Amino acid sequence: MKKFLLIPDSFKGTMSSREICSIMEKAILDNFLDATIISIPVADGGEGSVDAFLQAMGGEKVVTTVKGPYFEDMETFYGIIDNGHTAVIEMAACAGLPLVEDRKNPALTTTYGVGQLIADAIAKGCRKIIMGLGGSCTNDAGTGAAAALGAVFTNYNGNVFVPVGGTLKDIAHIDVSHLQHDLKEIELITMCDIDNPLYGESGAAYIFGPQKGATPDLVKELDSGLQHLDQIIQADLGLSLASVKGAGAAGGMGCGMVAFFGSKLQMGIETVLDTVHFDELLPDTDYVLSGEGKIDTQSIRGKVVIGIANRTKKANVPLIAVVGDIGDGIEEAYAKGVSGIFSINRVAVEYKDAKKRAKEDLYLTVDNIMRFLKRLGK
């Protein structure tokens, strides 16, 4: 009896990780009727992360009411897995870009609701929190979330306030001594797959501000606010985080997670693999199937397939990558542990046409691989 582990990334704009797992499973079972298959949809921290973890591990989706991007009450959710020990939170669930619709303005939006989700998870007994960054409408560097959990921000008139992107420049002092006491007992891991610094031309405001509705002038103001916040964090918290890789993620939320909550920033795939105890699943596994929309030189830096290859290579388990497209210069992937790379673009058509037939082509590609393995008797 063969055992397969399926752990693909989504093909962005074409198929979700969950859909890919389902198609792969059908192709495998059509060739190995008695195969054992474990599907682990990959969550990168953005929309769908909670559902991906719940599908992979089971658990409970919790629905609660928190503040939305403009401090309005809204109903949202997070997940609890690992027998109630771990919460999975998508910051986009209450601070996501789709929530503001035609009211985009990163100078005014808040992550306050994200802090409320953290508080709710702690109140329900969770002692580990996985925070997914991505798809945010904010540029407040997590100050809103920190305020929701007890951090005190004071302006130059001595008044306490909840900062937003446009008022980071007004912060005169940060006091974290009143942060919710339970936070000290919580392990916080932040899923962060980008390496942008907090500010500057490759920072949060310049790179992500425009898609959140910031004009060129507002981008400069937001960037200045982030620089000011960094100075206050250095003065009051004794931390220098501006150049930390990922500090600029999600409107500076990467910085805030570290500065205010002591969180660890970690690649999404590493978080997934650790959480599902991937290494413990490998010893009796015959093949691992992964994939992503395109494997290229960027992938080699540590995206999903290579993150998995680092683990399968150590365990001497073959890793088959099934991808949408293959770029140049990916030979290093084999040295890192990928056994074979197969494109589903069977007739070499352009993306707009390939997208229409992607599900069928994925099935046929995996079916072809399985036929070969069955012929080899392996």
KOLLOKE-686677 format. One record per residue (C-alpha): x, y, z. Coordinates in steps of 0.02 Angstrom, whole numbers. Layout:
((X Y Z));
...
***
This chain:
((0 0 0));
((72 167 -53));
((66 323 54));
((62 495 -25));
((74 665 58));
((-5 806 -43));
((51 981 4));
((35 1102 -143));
((25 1290 -141));
((-119 1369 -236));
((-102 1414 -419));
((-145 1597 -392));
((-300 1648 -489));
((-327 1472 -553));
((-346 1338 -418));
((-344 1341 -229));
((-229 1225 -133));
((-382 1128 -77));
((-442 1104 -256));
((-269 1046 -310));
((-263 918 -169));
((-432 850 -223));
((-381 832 -405));
((-214 752 -360));
((-302 629 -245));
((-421 573 -383));
((-277 544 -505));
((-182 443 -375));
((-330 335 -325));
((-371 300 -507));
((-201 214 -516));
((-168 154 -338));
((-339 101 -273));
((-281 63 -97));
((-166 213 -75));
((-160 308 88));
((-170 495 52));
((-144 638 172));
((-191 809 104));
((-116 967 180));
((-179 1125 92));
((-48 1261 108));
((-94 1421 198));
((16 1573 166));
((-64 1685 296));
((-187 1772 183));
((-369 1738 148));
((-411 1554 167));
((-275 1515 293));
((-397 1472 433));
((-496 1354 322));
((-335 1272 259));
((-275 1234 435));
((-446 1171 487));
((-453 1054 338));
((-279 989 371));
((-296 966 559));
((-479 977 606));
((-535 1099 738));
((-664 1235 764));
((-706 1396 673));
((-748 1530 801));
((-863 1673 752));
((-855 1833 853));
((-883 2021 841));
((-736 2143 833));
((-697 2313 762));
((-674 2323 574));
((-557 2434 473));
((-652 2593 519));
((-689 2545 700));
((-863 2483 657));
((-927 2323 736));
((-918 2173 620));
((-938 1985 633));
((-783 1887 588));
((-691 1726 631));
((-533 1632 673));
((-489 1449 696));
((-442 1342 844));
((-341 1184 811));
((-228 1063 904));
((-358 1014 1035));
((-393 1194 1083));
((-210 1238 1110));
((-179 1342 952));
((-274 1483 868));
((-253 1529 685));
((-296 1709 642));
((-301 1796 474));
((-277 1982 501));
((-372 2008 338));
((-527 1938 422));
((-555 2107 506));
((-424 2219 424));
((-428 2156 246));
((-433 2259 88));
((-598 2187 24));
((-684 2249 182));
((-662 2433 139));
((-732 2414 -38));
((-731 2590 -113));
((-673 2674 49));
((-488 2636 31));
((-382 2748 142));
((-234 2674 236));
((-214 2836 333));
((-377 2798 427));
((-392 2609 441));
((-349 2507 595));
((-292 2336 653));
((-386 2357 818));
((-497 2209 779));
((-346 2097 756));
((-298 2130 936));
((-475 2087 989));
((-462 1920 898));
((-301 1883 992));
((-386 1926 1156));
((-535 1814 1117));
((-420 1668 1075));
((-326 1689 1238));
((-489 1698 1335));
((-539 1531 1257));
((-381 1450 1324));
((-266 1454 1173));
((-83 1461 1219));
((-12 1473 1044));
((-68 1594 910));
((-24 1586 726));
((-51 1755 645));
((-68 1765 457));
((-15 1928 374));
((-76 1975 202));
((-210 2069 108));
((-223 2211 234));
((-301 2382 206));
((-198 2459 346));
((-36 2552 374));
((-38 2569 563));
((106 2447 597));
((-3 2349 717));
((-26 2494 838));
((-215 2466 834));
((-196 2284 881));
((-77 2332 1021));
((-198 2462 1087));
((-338 2332 1091));
((-228 2225 1202));
((-181 2363 1323));
((-34 2459 1249));
((-47 2645 1284));
((-3 2772 1150));
((12 2953 1204));
((22 3105 1091));
((122 3264 1118));
((-22 3342 1215));
((-18 3197 1339));
((-179 3122 1274));
((-203 2935 1251));
((-261 2884 1077));
((-269 2737 957));
((-151 2773 811));
((-192 2741 630));
((-78 2759 480));
((-104 2945 467));
((-71 2979 652));
((85 2875 683));
((179 3040 674));
((84 3100 829));
((149 2962 944));
((257 3037 1080));
((267 2888 1197));
((226 2702 1199));
((190 2610 1361));
((175 2421 1347));
((173 2389 1534));
((-17 2374 1530));
((-24 2244 1392));
((-140 2100 1433));
((-45 1996 1561));
((-87 1829 1477));
((16 1879 1324));
((175 1837 1419));
((121 1655 1422));
((75 1647 1238));
((184 1584 1095));
((153 1698 946));
((209 1651 771));
((179 1768 625));
((169 1697 449));
((264 1818 340));
((323 1776 164));
((390 1946 110));
((553 2026 162));
((512 2212 145));
((582 2328 279));
((469 2444 378));
((499 2603 279));
((592 2672 130));
((569 2644 -55));
((547 2456 -29));
((449 2477 132));
((267 2457 181));
((200 2624 118));
((291 2636 -48));
((267 2456 -101));
((93 2418 -35));
((15 2588 -1));
((-45 2624 -179));
((-149 2464 -189));
((-232 2517 -26));
((-284 2684 -99));
((-135 2795 -55));
((-92 2937 -173));
((93 2978 -203));
((83 3118 -74));
((-3 3006 53));
((129 2871 24));
((262 2995 79));
((161 3042 234));
((133 2862 281));
((316 2821 257));
((364 2969 367));
((245 2905 501));
((326 2734 498));
((498 2812 515));
((435 2912 665));
((360 2756 745));
((526 2667 725));
((612 2808 820));
((486 2796 963));
((501 2607 969));
((688 2625 984));
((674 2756 1121));
((536 2674 1225));
((553 2488 1189));
((738 2478 1152));
((712 2387 988));
((778 2424 814));
((666 2337 688));
((659 2447 534));
((775 2337 431));
((709 2171 495));
((652 2065 347));
((462 2066 346));
((443 2218 459));
((350 2306 318));
((227 2164 289));
((42 2208 297));
((64 2394 324));
((203 2370 451));
((109 2236 547));
((266 2128 541));
((356 2261 643));
((211 2277 764));
((198 2091 797));
((380 2087 849));
((387 2255 940));
((227 2242 1041));
((201 2055 1062));
((374 1978 1043));
((314 1871 899));
((426 1768 787));
((417 1806 600));
((422 1645 501));
((396 1590 321));
((220 1525 296));
((274 1354 235));
((385 1328 387));
((238 1371 499));
((125 1249 408));
((253 1108 413));
((287 1132 598));
((102 1146 643));
((47 988 551));
((199 892 618));
((256 860 441));
((421 780 489));
((328 648 591));
((224 601 438));
((374 568 326));
((453 405 388));
((326 287 305));
((283 401 158));
((323 341 -19));
((300 506 -112));
((266 688 -73));
((177 791 -206));
((189 979 -200));
((180 1122 -324));
((147 1305 -357));
((90 1414 -501));
((266 1439 -567));
((432 1376 -507));
((574 1496 -545));
((727 1575 -466));
((614 1663 -339));
((552 1493 -283));
((729 1437 -245));
((739 1571 -110));
((624 1470 0));
((445 1468 -61));
((330 1318 -37));
((413 1184 -144));
((589 1219 -82));
((531 1234 98));
((458 1060 84));
((612 994 -8));
((721 1044 139));
((622 922 246));
((596 779 122));
((781 777 75));
((830 746 256));
((705 604 266));
((756 532 96));
((577 540 30));
((550 580 -155));
((468 749 -187));
((373 775 -350));
((332 955 -397));
((182 981 -511));
((177 1162 -567));
((89 1277 -687));
((246 1338 -772));
((434 1312 -760));
((553 1459 -770));
((736 1463 -815));
((874 1433 -690));
((785 1310 -575));
((916 1173 -580));
((963 1210 -399));
((793 1143 -347));
((856 967 -379));
((1006 990 -267));
((889 1054 -132));
((787 894 -135));
((658 903 -275));
((656 737 -369));
((562 795 -523));
((469 948 -588));
((321 931 -707));
((221 1070 -790));
((34 1046 -816));
((43 1158 -970));
((29 1006 -1083));
((3 1097 -1248));
((111 1250 -1212));
((-27 1380 -1224));
((-28 1555 -1151));
((-91 1582 -973));
((-262 1650 -1024));
((-295 1487 -1116));
((-204 1373 -995));
((-310 1439 -852));
((-470 1374 -933));
((-404 1196 -942));
((-295 1196 -785));
((-399 1073 -682));
((-409 945 -822));
((-224 966 -863));
((-176 947 -680));
((-271 783 -670));
((-194 718 -832));
((-18 766 -776));
((-31 681 -607));
((-117 532 -689));
((30 519 -809));
((155 521 -666));
((57 388 -572));
((48 277 -726));
((238 287 -739));
((263 245 -556));
((142 100 -568));
((232 34 -722));
((395 40 -625));
((311 -52 -483));
((364 85 -362));
***
